[in-house]
Amino acid sequence: LEKENGQKVMFEGEILDHQTGIEYVLGVLTSRKHGCLKSLDEIDAIGHRVVHGKEKFKSSVLITDEVIQELERCVDIAPLHNPPNLKGIYAMQNLLPAVPQVAVFDTAFHQTMPKHAYMYALPYSLYEKYGIRRYGFHGTSHRYVSRRACQFLGVDIEKQKMITCHLGNGASMTAVLYGQSVDTSMGLTPVEGLIMGTRAGDLDLGIITYIMDKEDIGYKAVSTLINKHSGILGISGISSDMREVEEAANKGNERAKLALDMYHYRVRKYIGAYTAAMNGLDILVFTGGIGENGWETREEVCKNMEYLGIYLDSARNKGLRGKEAVISTDNSRVKVVVIPTNEELVIAQDTQMIVSGRK
């Protein structure tokens, strides 16, 4: 817990389930010593981050019984994420039944993608039956940083061609054309796209069946392999933490260096692809744990990109961590900026607007 005066307080306790955890947090919020609320009656609304809303939810919504039923239907497509989201909703219904709740979807921002960008080249019947298509994730983050970057630069978002790079343990990139998502690197699930901490990202699909045959494993085991044992961890054999891998690479570890080279190369490929998709680029945004704090990653990604109009200012970039800043040179045609994400603020704002009837 970080208090208003900047003081950080650590709490430890055994949390057995979601409701117990939420009860614990509410207790801290109302405690005399560390709390910011006199009582739970001061809570007017509750906002939830919900990972997957399929095509049903194109924006944040007030949570009703019908909405919960729809979220239950999304569990099959997001089995790791939506069930915990639902547990949080149910817990708050039990603890604060009279307080309205709002769902803010990771997938909603990407619902503006054109069909040619979100469809897969599979039999069309699979889309009709199961909704198999690109949905994208980190939408709340991409939405926030694209808008905030334009505010920071003093430009109109409806006139900008932008690429937002949310680089963390999970990572994705989005092409934002005139304020709307027109393509994004994650797909039906968060496994597609960039190389991540433990996720493989883009793969030749034939590799999956080949591994299953050679290793004599089923689909659950191969799913665990590409979700939890691949990516930076799988290549380096060291860690999913970029800082530890960078440290090893600096000491001469070849596999760590390979993991970093692959990571940077994949991000650069997407920058080129999305620039082509939008017929140009005005603003490149870095956010997420690595994007905000990893100046070496930003430097490597932007290296030799002058042909695209990207000129990084090494002095501005080096050592910059967690602050809004322009890190391109003054004469760079493409503005390169670091914008710390703030998904919690977006969730709070959407919740306030919906509950007050202004959205």
MIDONU-288495 format. One record per residue (C-alpha): residue number from 1; residue in one letter; y, z, x negated. Coordinates in nm, 4 decimals. Layout:
MIDONU-288495
+-----+-----+----------+----------+----------+
!   n ! res !       c2 !       c3 !       c1 !
+-----+-----+----------+----------+----------+
! NUM !   A !        Y !        Z !        X !
...
+-----+-----+----------+----------+----------+
END
This chain:
MIDONU-288495
+-----+-----+----------+----------+----------+
!   n ! res !       c2 !       c3 !       c1 !
+-----+-----+----------+----------+----------+
!   1 !   L !   0.0000 !   0.0000 !   0.0000 !
!   2 !   E !   0.3442 !  -0.0951 !  -0.1332 !
!   3 !   K !   0.6230 !   0.1156 !   0.0112 !
!   4 !   E !   0.9807 !   0.0095 !   0.0773 !
!   5 !   N !   1.0976 !   0.1601 !  -0.2511 !
!   6 !   G !   0.8405 !  -0.0453 !  -0.4441 !
!   7 !   Q !   0.6026 !   0.2483 !  -0.4963 !
!   8 !   K !   0.2361 !   0.1491 !  -0.4783 !
!   9 !   V !  -0.0186 !   0.3877 !  -0.3263 !
!  10 !   M !  -0.3948 !   0.3428 !  -0.3555 !
!  11 !   F !  -0.6284 !   0.4623 !  -0.0781 !
!  12 !   E !  -1.0041 !   0.4869 !  -0.1151 !
!  13 !   G !  -1.2630 !   0.5392 !   0.1536 !
!  14 !   E !  -1.5928 !   0.4087 !   0.2878 !
!  15 !   I !  -1.5383 !   0.1296 !   0.5408 !
!  16 !   L !  -1.8553 !   0.0590 !   0.7359 !
!  17 !   D !  -1.7271 !  -0.2038 !   0.9779 !
!  18 !   H !  -1.4131 !  -0.3873 !   1.0913 !
!  19 !   Q !  -1.3137 !  -0.1370 !   1.3573 !
!  20 !   T !  -1.3458 !   0.1535 !   1.1134 !
!  21 !   G !  -1.1329 !  -0.0344 !   0.8625 !
!  22 !   I !  -0.8622 !  -0.1131 !   1.1176 !
!  23 !   E !  -0.8612 !   0.2473 !   1.2422 !
!  24 !   Y !  -0.8114 !   0.3576 !   0.8814 !
!  25 !   V !  -0.5175 !   0.1199 !   0.8327 !
!  26 !   L !  -0.3559 !   0.2286 !   1.1594 !
!  27 !   G !  -0.3923 !   0.5882 !   1.0452 !
!  28 !   V !  -0.2068 !   0.5081 !   0.7232 !
!  29 !   L !   0.0679 !   0.3231 !   0.9125 !
!  30 !   T !   0.1320 !   0.6282 !   1.1298 !
!  31 !   S !   0.0844 !   0.8970 !   0.8649 !
!  32 !   R !   0.3796 !   1.1253 !   0.7933 !
!  33 !   K !   0.3542 !   1.0823 !   0.4182 !
!  34 !   H !   0.3040 !   0.7087 !   0.3826 !
!  35 !   G !   0.3468 !   0.5555 !   0.7263 !
!  36 !   C !   0.6195 !   0.3342 !   0.8690 !
!  37 !   L !   0.5467 !   0.4006 !   1.2380 !
!  38 !   K !   0.6013 !   0.7155 !   1.4391 !
!  39 !   S !   0.3171 !   0.6221 !   1.6708 !
!  40 !   L !   0.0987 !   0.3276 !   1.7686 !
!  41 !   D !   0.3212 !   0.2797 !   2.0739 !
!  42 !   E !   0.5676 !   0.1059 !   1.8423 !
!  43 !   I !   0.3274 !  -0.1866 !   1.7965 !
!  44 !   D !   0.4421 !  -0.4638 !   2.0314 !
!  45 !   A !   0.2030 !  -0.7408 !   1.9275 !
!  46 !   I !  -0.0842 !  -0.8205 !   1.6916 !
!  47 !   G !  -0.1238 !  -1.1419 !   1.4917 !
!  48 !   H !  -0.4558 !  -1.2668 !   1.3560 !
!  49 !   R !  -0.5335 !  -1.5302 !   1.0971 !
!  50 !   V !  -0.8173 !  -1.7390 !   1.2409 !
!  51 !   V !  -0.9772 !  -1.9895 !   1.0074 !
!  52 !   H !  -1.1173 !  -2.2559 !   1.2406 !
!  53 !   G !  -0.9899 !  -2.3810 !   1.5751 !
!  54 !   K !  -1.1546 !  -2.7252 !   1.5802 !
!  55 !   E !  -0.9505 !  -2.9817 !   1.7774 !
!  56 !   K !  -0.8911 !  -2.7382 !   2.0608 !
!  57 !   F !  -0.6054 !  -2.5454 !   1.8980 !
!  58 !   K !  -0.3152 !  -2.7484 !   1.7621 !
!  59 !   S !  -0.0832 !  -2.4473 !   1.7351 !
!  60 !   S !  -0.0888 !  -2.0672 !   1.7512 !
!  61 !   V !  -0.1863 !  -1.9231 !   2.0908 !
!  62 !   L !  -0.1890 !  -1.6016 !   2.2907 !
!  63 !   I !  -0.5423 !  -1.4625 !   2.2822 !
!  64 !   T !  -0.7069 !  -1.4607 !   2.6251 !
!  65 !   D !  -1.0692 !  -1.4383 !   2.7376 !
!  66 !   E !  -1.0765 !  -1.8193 !   2.7466 !
!  67 !   V !  -0.9447 !  -1.8407 !   2.3899 !
!  68 !   I !  -1.2100 !  -1.5942 !   2.2711 !
!  69 !   Q !  -1.4796 !  -1.8081 !   2.4346 !
!  70 !   E !  -1.3494 !  -2.1124 !   2.2481 !
!  71 !   L !  -1.3489 !  -1.9171 !   1.9211 !
!  72 !   E !  -1.7103 !  -1.8214 !   1.9815 !
!  73 !   R !  -1.7875 !  -2.1932 !   2.0148 !
!  74 !   C !  -1.6326 !  -2.2509 !   1.6722 !
!  75 !   V !  -1.8689 !  -2.0068 !   1.4989 !
!  76 !   D !  -2.1276 !  -2.2748 !   1.4209 !
!  77 !   I !  -1.8713 !  -2.4747 !   1.2224 !
!  78 !   A !  -1.7228 !  -2.1710 !   1.0425 !
!  79 !   P !  -2.0073 !  -1.9173 !   1.0221 !
!  80 !   L !  -1.8597 !  -1.7305 !   0.7235 !
!  81 !   H !  -1.5065 !  -1.6960 !   0.8580 !
!  82 !   N !  -1.4774 !  -1.7009 !   1.2366 !
!  83 !   P !  -1.7197 !  -1.4121 !   1.3069 !
!  84 !   P !  -1.5102 !  -1.1641 !   1.1010 !
!  85 !   N !  -1.1964 !  -1.3011 !   1.2699 !
!  86 !   L !  -1.3531 !  -1.2289 !   1.6078 !
!  87 !   K !  -1.4564 !  -0.8799 !   1.4983 !
!  88 !   G !  -1.0931 !  -0.8077 !   1.4157 !
!  89 !   I !  -0.9831 !  -0.9295 !   1.7578 !
!  90 !   Y !  -1.2479 !  -0.7219 !   1.9364 !
!  91 !   A !  -1.1585 !  -0.4150 !   1.7306 !
!  92 !   M !  -0.7917 !  -0.4385 !   1.8276 !
!  93 !   Q !  -0.8874 !  -0.4901 !   2.1912 !
!  94 !   N !  -1.0763 !  -0.1610 !   2.1736 !
!  95 !   L !  -0.8100 !   0.0288 !   1.9814 !
!  96 !   L !  -0.4940 !  -0.1114 !   2.1442 !
!  97 !   P !  -0.6085 !  -0.2746 !   2.4698 !
!  98 !   A !  -0.2581 !  -0.3082 !   2.6175 !
!  99 !   V !  -0.1058 !  -0.4843 !   2.3156 !
! 100 !   P !  -0.0989 !  -0.8681 !   2.3255 !
! 101 !   Q !  -0.2732 !  -1.0540 !   2.0440 !
! 102 !   V !  -0.2003 !  -1.3958 !   1.8933 !
! 103 !   A !  -0.4289 !  -1.6291 !   1.6970 !
! 104 !   V !  -0.2754 !  -1.8319 !   1.4130 !
! 105 !   F !  -0.5117 !  -2.1050 !   1.2949 !
! 106 !   D !  -0.5672 !  -2.2314 !   0.9401 !
! 107 !   T !  -0.6633 !  -2.5687 !   1.0868 !
! 108 !   A !  -0.3679 !  -2.6128 !   1.3253 !
! 109 !   F !  -0.1148 !  -2.7552 !   1.0776 !
! 110 !   H !  -0.3540 !  -3.0380 !   0.9919 !
! 111 !   Q !  -0.3973 !  -3.1537 !   1.3522 !
! 112 !   T !  -0.1227 !  -3.4118 !   1.2907 !
! 113 !   M !  -0.3476 !  -3.6102 !   1.0534 !
! 114 !   P !  -0.4039 !  -3.9698 !   1.1681 !
! 115 !   K !  -0.7551 !  -4.0589 !   1.2737 !
! 116 !   H !  -0.8153 !  -4.2872 !   0.9747 !
! 117 !   A !  -0.7519 !  -3.9850 !   0.7482 !
! 118 !   Y !  -0.9679 !  -3.7287 !   0.9261 !
! 119 !   M !  -1.2727 !  -3.9335 !   1.0238 !
! 120 !   Y !  -1.5834 !  -3.9572 !   0.8055 !
! 121 !   A !  -1.7740 !  -4.2850 !   0.7692 !
! 122 !   L !  -2.0746 !  -4.1477 !   0.9565 !
! 123 !   P !  -2.2141 !  -4.2651 !   1.2912 !
! 124 !   Y !  -1.9312 !  -4.2170 !   1.5411 !
! 125 !   S !  -2.1714 !  -4.0410 !   1.7770 !
! 126 !   L !  -2.1801 !  -3.7412 !   1.5405 !
! 127 !   Y !  -1.8051 !  -3.6960 !   1.5863 !
! 128 !   E !  -1.8423 !  -3.7252 !   1.9636 !
! 129 !   K !  -2.1339 !  -3.4801 !   1.9825 !
! 130 !   Y !  -2.0435 !  -3.2229 !   1.7183 !
! 131 !   G !  -1.6800 !  -3.2789 !   1.6257 !
! 132 !   I !  -1.7713 !  -3.3717 !   1.2677 !
! 133 !   R !  -1.4416 !  -3.4713 !   1.1009 !
! 134 !   R !  -1.1926 !  -3.3470 !   0.8439 !
! 135 !   Y !  -1.0088 !  -3.0352 !   0.9671 !
! 136 !   G !  -0.8561 !  -2.8889 !   0.6528 !
! 137 !   F !  -0.7672 !  -2.5279 !   0.5793 !
! 138 !   H !  -0.4922 !  -2.3136 !   0.4252 !
! 139 !   G !  -0.2744 !  -2.4731 !   0.6928 !
! 140 !   T !  -0.0559 !  -2.1669 !   0.7399 !
! 141 !   S !   0.0178 !  -2.1638 !   0.3672 !
! 142 !   H !   0.0861 !  -2.5382 !   0.3445 !
! 143 !   R !   0.3123 !  -2.5141 !   0.6485 !
! 144 !   Y !   0.5106 !  -2.2238 !   0.5022 !
! 145 !   V !   0.5587 !  -2.3581 !   0.1496 !
! 146 !   S !   0.6511 !  -2.7096 !   0.2612 !
! 147 !   R !   0.9275 !  -2.5726 !   0.4840 !
! 148 !   R !   1.0387 !  -2.3077 !   0.2389 !
! 149 !   A !   1.0545 !  -2.5574 !  -0.0480 !
! 150 !   C !   1.2929 !  -2.7766 !   0.1502 !
! 151 !   Q !   1.5071 !  -2.4760 !   0.2430 !
! 152 !   F !   1.5107 !  -2.3710 !  -0.1223 !
! 153 !   L !   1.6141 !  -2.7191 !  -0.2363 !
! 154 !   G !   1.8610 !  -2.7673 !   0.0495 !
! 155 !   V !   1.6999 !  -3.0876 !   0.1796 !
! 156 !   D !   1.5808 !  -3.2068 !   0.5211 !
! 157 !   I !   1.2015 !  -3.1778 !   0.5492 !
! 158 !   E !   1.1962 !  -3.4666 !   0.7969 !
! 159 !   K !   1.3088 !  -3.6978 !   0.5162 !
! 160 !   Q !   1.0734 !  -3.5747 !   0.2408 !
! 161 !   K !   0.7400 !  -3.6932 !   0.1061 !
! 162 !   M !   0.5683 !  -3.3829 !  -0.0278 !
! 163 !   I !   0.2426 !  -3.2701 !  -0.1855 !
! 164 !   T !   0.1637 !  -2.9002 !  -0.1571 !
! 165 !   C !  -0.0928 !  -2.7523 !  -0.3973 !
! 166 !   H !  -0.2451 !  -2.4221 !  -0.2824 !
! 167 !   L !  -0.4341 !  -2.3251 !  -0.5961 !
! 168 !   G !  -0.6311 !  -2.0019 !  -0.5878 !
! 169 !   N !  -0.9973 !  -1.9042 !  -0.5908 !
! 170 !   G !  -1.0082 !  -2.1318 !  -0.2887 !
! 171 !   A !  -0.7896 !  -2.4372 !  -0.3403 !
! 172 !   S !  -0.6590 !  -2.7277 !  -0.1371 !
! 173 !   M !  -0.3855 !  -2.9891 !  -0.1418 !
! 174 !   T !  -0.1956 !  -3.1465 !   0.1456 !
! 175 !   A !   0.0118 !  -3.4608 !   0.1841 !
! 176 !   V !   0.3117 !  -3.3605 !   0.3970 !
! 177 !   L !   0.5031 !  -3.6620 !   0.5263 !
! 178 !   Y !   0.8350 !  -3.5824 !   0.6932 !
! 179 !   G !   0.7172 !  -3.2306 !   0.7776 !
! 180 !   Q !   0.3691 !  -3.3162 !   0.9057 !
! 181 !   S !   0.0284 !  -3.2969 !   0.7420 !
! 182 !   V !  -0.1109 !  -3.6493 !   0.7061 !
! 183 !   D !  -0.4050 !  -3.5719 !   0.4759 !
! 184 !   T !  -0.5642 !  -3.2701 !   0.3107 !
! 185 !   S !  -0.8383 !  -3.2146 !   0.0557 !
! 186 !   M !  -1.0664 !  -2.9725 !   0.2422 !
! 187 !   G !  -1.2817 !  -3.1206 !   0.5147 !
! 188 !   L !  -1.5123 !  -3.0071 !   0.7922 !
! 189 !   T !  -1.5589 !  -2.6948 !   0.5813 !
! 190 !   P !  -1.3659 !  -2.5458 !   0.2870 !
! 191 !   V !  -1.6214 !  -2.6845 !   0.0379 !
! 192 !   E !  -1.4719 !  -3.0336 !   0.0050 !
! 193 !   G !  -1.1902 !  -3.1373 !  -0.2250 !
! 194 !   L !  -1.0696 !  -2.9608 !  -0.5371 !
! 195 !   I !  -1.2871 !  -2.7722 !  -0.7835 !
! 196 !   M !  -1.2544 !  -2.4046 !  -0.6891 !
! 197 !   G !  -1.3569 !  -2.0667 !  -0.8228 !
! 198 !   T !  -1.7151 !  -2.0917 !  -0.6967 !
! 199 !   R !  -1.7096 !  -2.4063 !  -0.4776 !
! 200 !   A !  -1.8028 !  -2.7483 !  -0.6070 !
! 201 !   G !  -1.5438 !  -2.9536 !  -0.4204 !
! 202 !   D !  -1.6028 !  -3.3301 !  -0.3919 !
! 203 !   L !  -1.9657 !  -3.4280 !  -0.4545 !
! 204 !   D !  -2.1916 !  -3.7295 !  -0.4288 !
! 205 !   L !  -2.3855 !  -3.6304 !  -0.1167 !
! 206 !   G !  -2.7031 !  -3.7672 !  -0.2717 !
! 207 !   I !  -2.6894 !  -3.4803 !  -0.5206 !
! 208 !   I !  -2.7662 !  -3.2361 !  -0.2388 !
! 209 !   T !  -3.0963 !  -3.3937 !  -0.1379 !
! 210 !   Y !  -3.1856 !  -3.4551 !  -0.5038 !
! 211 !   I !  -3.1378 !  -3.0852 !  -0.5886 !
! 212 !   M !  -3.3346 !  -2.9787 !  -0.2810 !
! 213 !   D !  -3.6225 !  -3.1991 !  -0.3912 !
! 214 !   K !  -3.6183 !  -3.1032 !  -0.7598 !
! 215 !   E !  -3.5605 !  -2.7300 !  -0.7087 !
! 216 !   D !  -3.7789 !  -2.7144 !  -0.3953 !
! 217 !   I !  -3.5123 !  -2.5265 !  -0.1990 !
! 218 !   G !  -3.3891 !  -2.5420 !   0.1597 !
! 219 !   Y !  -3.0469 !  -2.6084 !   0.3054 !
! 220 !   K !  -2.9428 !  -2.2406 !   0.3026 !
! 221 !   A !  -3.0154 !  -2.2085 !  -0.0676 !
! 222 !   V !  -2.8307 !  -2.5281 !  -0.1540 !
! 223 !   S !  -2.5381 !  -2.4153 !   0.0627 !
! 224 !   T !  -2.5215 !  -2.0931 !  -0.1389 !
! 225 !   L !  -2.5414 !  -2.2980 !  -0.4590 !
! 226 !   I !  -2.2410 !  -2.5204 !  -0.3794 !
! 227 !   N !  -2.0373 !  -2.2412 !  -0.2196 !
! 228 !   K !  -2.0959 !  -1.9439 !  -0.4476 !
! 229 !   H !  -2.2422 !  -2.0595 !  -0.7786 !
! 230 !   S !  -2.0525 !  -2.3794 !  -0.8536 !
! 231 !   G !  -1.6918 !  -2.4676 !  -0.9361 !
! 232 !   I !  -1.5211 !  -2.2997 !  -1.2311 !
! 233 !   L !  -1.7961 !  -2.0363 !  -1.2441 !
! 234 !   G !  -2.0760 !  -2.2913 !  -1.2449 !
! 235 !   I !  -1.9276 !  -2.5115 !  -1.5176 !
! 236 !   S !  -1.7983 !  -2.2358 !  -1.7460 !
! 237 !   G !  -2.0847 !  -1.9922 !  -1.6956 !
! 238 !   I !  -1.8267 !  -1.7190 !  -1.7502 !
! 239 !   S !  -1.6269 !  -1.6357 !  -1.4398 !
! 240 !   S !  -1.4568 !  -1.7708 !  -1.1290 !
! 241 !   D !  -1.1340 !  -1.6087 !  -1.2500 !
! 242 !   M !  -0.9096 !  -1.8711 !  -1.4094 !
! 243 !   R !  -0.7534 !  -1.6136 !  -1.6418 !
! 244 !   E !  -1.0872 !  -1.5220 !  -1.7966 !
! 245 !   V !  -1.1850 !  -1.8867 !  -1.8331 !
! 246 !   E !  -0.8508 !  -1.9718 !  -1.9979 !
! 247 !   E !  -0.8989 !  -1.6828 !  -2.2394 !
! 248 !   A !  -1.2450 !  -1.8076 !  -2.3318 !
! 249 !   A !  -1.1176 !  -2.1646 !  -2.3747 !
! 250 !   N !  -0.8419 !  -2.0430 !  -2.6062 !
! 251 !   K !  -1.1131 !  -1.8799 !  -2.8181 !
! 252 !   G !  -1.2974 !  -2.2088 !  -2.8513 !
! 253 !   N !  -1.5556 !  -2.1912 !  -2.5700 !
! 254 !   E !  -1.6358 !  -2.5565 !  -2.4972 !
! 255 !   R !  -1.7724 !  -2.5044 !  -2.1460 !
! 256 !   A !  -1.4647 !  -2.3062 !  -2.0492 !
! 257 !   K !  -1.2473 !  -2.5894 !  -2.1810 !
! 258 !   L !  -1.4551 !  -2.8423 !  -1.9870 !
! 259 !   A !  -1.4126 !  -2.6419 !  -1.6652 !
! 260 !   L !  -1.0345 !  -2.6387 !  -1.7117 !
! 261 !   D !  -1.0220 !  -3.0098 !  -1.7959 !
! 262 !   M !  -1.2212 !  -3.0924 !  -1.4827 !
! 263 !   Y !  -1.0033 !  -2.8670 !  -1.2683 !
! 264 !   H !  -0.6755 !  -3.0196 !  -1.3889 !
! 265 !   Y !  -0.8128 !  -3.3738 !  -1.3650 !
! 266 !   R !  -0.9157 !  -3.3265 !  -1.0014 !
! 267 !   V !  -0.5699 !  -3.1989 !  -0.9037 !
! 268 !   R !  -0.4050 !  -3.4946 !  -1.0805 !
! 269 !   K !  -0.6334 !  -3.7385 !  -0.8968 !
! 270 !   Y !  -0.5264 !  -3.5976 !  -0.5622 !
! 271 !   I !  -0.1588 !  -3.6170 !  -0.6581 !
! 272 !   G !  -0.2059 !  -3.9864 !  -0.7298 !
! 273 !   A !  -0.4039 !  -4.0457 !  -0.4114 !
! 274 !   Y !  -0.1562 !  -3.8704 !  -0.1843 !
! 275 !   T !   0.1413 !  -4.0380 !  -0.3491 !
! 276 !   A !  -0.0237 !  -4.3707 !  -0.2681 !
! 277 !   A !  -0.1029 !  -4.2584 !   0.0880 !
! 278 !   M !   0.2637 !  -4.1719 !   0.1532 !
! 279 !   N !   0.4100 !  -4.4648 !  -0.0448 !
! 280 !   G !   0.5969 !  -4.2254 !  -0.2705 !
! 281 !   L !   0.6649 !  -3.8634 !  -0.3569 !
! 282 !   D !   0.9809 !  -3.6522 !  -0.3473 !
! 283 !   I !   0.8604 !  -3.2927 !  -0.3920 !
! 284 !   L !   0.5535 !  -3.1367 !  -0.5571 !
! 285 !   V !   0.4898 !  -2.7726 !  -0.4648 !
! 286 !   F !   0.2667 !  -2.5200 !  -0.6419 !
! 287 !   T !   0.1528 !  -2.2061 !  -0.4576 !
! 288 !   G !  -0.1456 !  -1.9686 !  -0.4338 !
! 289 !   G !  -0.2576 !  -1.7238 !  -0.7013 !
! 290 !   I !  -0.3038 !  -1.9897 !  -0.9706 !
! 291 !   G !  -0.0238 !  -2.2165 !  -0.8525 !
! 292 !   E !   0.2285 !  -1.9316 !  -0.8499 !
! 293 !   N !   0.1218 !  -1.7536 !  -1.1679 !
! 294 !   G !  -0.0670 !  -2.0036 !  -1.3828 !
! 295 !   W !   0.2038 !  -2.1763 !  -1.5829 !
! 296 !   E !  -0.0566 !  -2.3322 !  -1.8120 !
! 297 !   T !  -0.2326 !  -2.4906 !  -1.5136 !
! 298 !   R !   0.0972 !  -2.6295 !  -1.3839 !
! 299 !   E !   0.1744 !  -2.7704 !  -1.7285 !
! 300 !   E !  -0.1627 !  -2.9419 !  -1.7613 !
! 301 !   V !  -0.1507 !  -3.0848 !  -1.4093 !
! 302 !   C !   0.1947 !  -3.2368 !  -1.4637 !
! 303 !   K !   0.1186 !  -3.3701 !  -1.8120 !
! 304 !   N !   0.1643 !  -3.7478 !  -1.8524 !
! 305 !   M !   0.2863 !  -3.7862 !  -1.4925 !
! 306 !   E !   0.6240 !  -3.9315 !  -1.5898 !
! 307 !   Y !   0.5185 !  -4.2711 !  -1.4515 !
! 308 !   L !   0.5210 !  -4.1069 !  -1.1066 !
! 309 !   G !   0.8642 !  -3.9578 !  -1.1636 !
! 310 !   I !   0.7328 !  -3.6102 !  -1.2512 !
! 311 !   Y !   0.9110 !  -3.4597 !  -1.5522 !
! 312 !   L !   0.8194 !  -3.0951 !  -1.6104 !
! 313 !   D !   1.0689 !  -2.8699 !  -1.7877 !
! 314 !   S !   0.8477 !  -2.6693 !  -2.0240 !
! 315 !   A !   1.1079 !  -2.3972 !  -2.0753 !
! 316 !   R !   1.1512 !  -2.3408 !  -1.7016 !
! 317 !   N !   0.7780 !  -2.3445 !  -1.6396 !
! 318 !   K !   0.6470 !  -2.1342 !  -1.9285 !
! 319 !   G !   0.5785 !  -1.7752 !  -1.8305 !
! 320 !   L !   0.7071 !  -1.8184 !  -1.4742 !
! 321 !   R !   0.5024 !  -1.6030 !  -1.2369 !
! 322 !   G !   0.5388 !  -1.5391 !  -0.8659 !
! 323 !   K !   0.8994 !  -1.6539 !  -0.8252 !
! 324 !   E !   1.0653 !  -1.9385 !  -0.6391 !
! 325 !   A !   1.1868 !  -2.1850 !  -0.8983 !
! 326 !   V !   1.2432 !  -2.5499 !  -0.9818 !
! 327 !   I !   1.0311 !  -2.6275 !  -1.2886 !
! 328 !   S !   1.1118 !  -2.9974 !  -1.3241 !
! 329 !   T !   1.3926 !  -3.1339 !  -1.5382 !
! 330 !   D !   1.7317 !  -3.2059 !  -1.3846 !
! 331 !   N !   1.6721 !  -3.5810 !  -1.4065 !
! 332 !   S !   1.3165 !  -3.5711 !  -1.2656 !
! 333 !   R !   1.2941 !  -3.8013 !  -0.9641 !
! 334 !   V !   1.0240 !  -3.5761 !  -0.8167 !
! 335 !   K !   1.1294 !  -3.2145 !  -0.7767 !
! 336 !   V !   0.8528 !  -2.9795 !  -0.8908 !
! 337 !   V !   0.8827 !  -2.6300 !  -0.7456 !
! 338 !   V !   0.6926 !  -2.3026 !  -0.7373 !
! 339 !   I !   0.6994 !  -2.1334 !  -0.3965 !
! 340 !   P !   0.5024 !  -1.8079 !  -0.3467 !
! 341 !   T !   0.3194 !  -1.8381 !  -0.0181 !
! 342 !   N !   0.3762 !  -1.5972 !   0.2692 !
! 343 !   E !   0.1134 !  -1.6516 !   0.5366 !
! 344 !   E !   0.1730 !  -1.3028 !   0.6775 !
! 345 !   L !   0.5339 !  -1.3929 !   0.7550 !
! 346 !   V !   0.4285 !  -1.7079 !   0.9417 !
! 347 !   I !   0.1724 !  -1.5100 !   1.1412 !
! 348 !   A !   0.4353 !  -1.2472 !   1.2273 !
! 349 !   Q !   0.6914 !  -1.5118 !   1.3280 !
! 350 !   D !   0.4460 !  -1.7065 !   1.5439 !
! 351 !   T !   0.3263 !  -1.3853 !   1.7059 !
! 352 !   Q !   0.6805 !  -1.2773 !   1.7864 !
! 353 !   M !   0.7722 !  -1.6180 !   1.9299 !
! 354 !   I !   0.4632 !  -1.6438 !   2.1473 !
! 355 !   V !   0.4765 !  -1.2890 !   2.2799 !
! 356 !   S !   0.8478 !  -1.3165 !   2.3540 !
! 357 !   G !   0.7856 !  -1.6432 !   2.5385 !
! 358 !   R !   0.9881 !  -1.8597 !   2.3028 !
! 359 !   K !   0.7031 !  -2.0835 !   2.1948 !
+-----+-----+----------+----------+----------+
END
